[in-house]
Amino acid sequence: MFSTKVAAERHGAAMETDGARGEYIDPNAGKVPFEVVADRWLKSRVVDPASAIRYESSLRRMLRRSSGSGS
C-alpha cells in the first residue's frame, strides 16, 4: 500500500494523532449498509411494545424514502 517505510510510518502517526483528537474515521465504517445498522439499533432498544412498533414504522418509512421507493 505504501511505497516506503517512511510513508507508512507517517500515515500511522497521522492515524494516531487523529485518534487522540477524536477525529479518526474507520475506513471500513461505511461498508455496513444503513439498514443493517438500523436493525441492530432497533433490536438494542428496550422500550414498550407501542414504542417499538412506532420506531420500526418510522425507520421503515425513512428507508423507503431514502431508497426512492415512495412514501
C-alpha positions in Angstrom: 0.0 0.0 0.0 2.8 2.4 0.8 5.8 2.9 -1.4 8.2 3.4 1.5 8.5 2.5 5.2 8.7 6.3 6.0 5.4 6.9 4.2 3.8 4.0 6.1 5.1 5.4 9.4 3.9 8.9 8.6 0.4 7.5 7.9 0.4 5.6 11.1 1.4 8.6 13.1 -1.3 10.7 11.4 -3.9 8.0 12.3 -2.7 8.0 15.9 -2.9 11.8 16.1 -6.4 11.7 14.6 -7.4 9.1 17.2 -6.1 11.2 20.0 -8.1 14.2 18.8 -11.2 12.1 18.4 -11.2 12.7 14.6 -10.3 9.2 13.4 -12.7 7.7 10.9 -12.6 4.0 10.4 -12.2 3.3 6.6 -14.4 0.3 6.9 -17.2 2.1 8.7 -19.1 2.9 5.5 -19.1 -0.7 4.3 -22.1 -1.8 6.5 -25.4 -0.9 4.9 -27.5 1.6 6.9 -30.4 -0.9 7.1 -28.2 -3.4 8.9 -27.1 -0.7 11.4 -30.6 0.4 11.8 -31.9 -3.1 12.5 -29.1 -3.6 15.1 -30.1 -0.3 16.8 -33.8 -1.2 16.8 -33.1 -4.6 18.4 -31.0 -3.0 21.1 -33.8 -0.7 22.3 -35.6 -1.7 25.5 -39.0 0.0 25.1 -42.6 -0.8 25.5 -44.3 -2.6 22.5 -46.1 0.5 21.3 -42.8 2.5 21.1 -41.1 -0.5 19.4 -43.8 -0.5 16.7 -43.6 3.3 16.2 -39.8 3.2 15.9 -39.9 0.4 13.4 -42.6 2.1 11.4 -40.7 5.4 11.3 -37.4 3.6 10.4 -39.0 1.7 7.5 -40.7 4.8 6.2 -37.3 6.7 6.2 -35.6 3.8 4.5 -38.3 3.7 1.7 -37.9 7.5 1.2 -34.1 7.3 1.0 -34.2 4.5 -1.5 -36.7 6.3 -3.7 -39.4 3.7 -3.2 -42.1 6.2 -2.4 -43.6 7.3 0.9 
